[in-house]
């Protein structure tokens, strides 16, 4: 499994949390993983990555949402489609907390997820919001 595929699993779990607020996160992750056959099941480093990213994103959710709100012009957080919101949250968590992942990688992966799972304009929207989070050394 590639890191991109693992990140896609993280996005899917975060998207599920939009519909199941207050759900125990370990239980949610375990139920999500039950849908995979033994061969498809994320293992080892990929499974650790998925758990770390989901838990990390959710543990910083209020802080991340405030950062998203600060980057919006003429939008509210609730107006953002749930899919895009989950993608933005994941990318911002990575940019701010995962030292081994360059911001450009997190942004490109987020744009690809938005193109694949959301509306036609979502890739551009996600890119525009996340451009505010590129560290100076990567500009």
ABEGO torsion letter per residue (X at the ends): XBAAAAAAAAAAAAAAAAABBGBBAAAAAAAAAAABBAAABBBEAAAAAAAAAAAAAAAAAAAAAAAAAAABBGBBAAABBAAAAAAAAAAAAAAAABAABBAAAAAAAAAAAAAAABBAAAAAAAAAAAAAABBAAAX
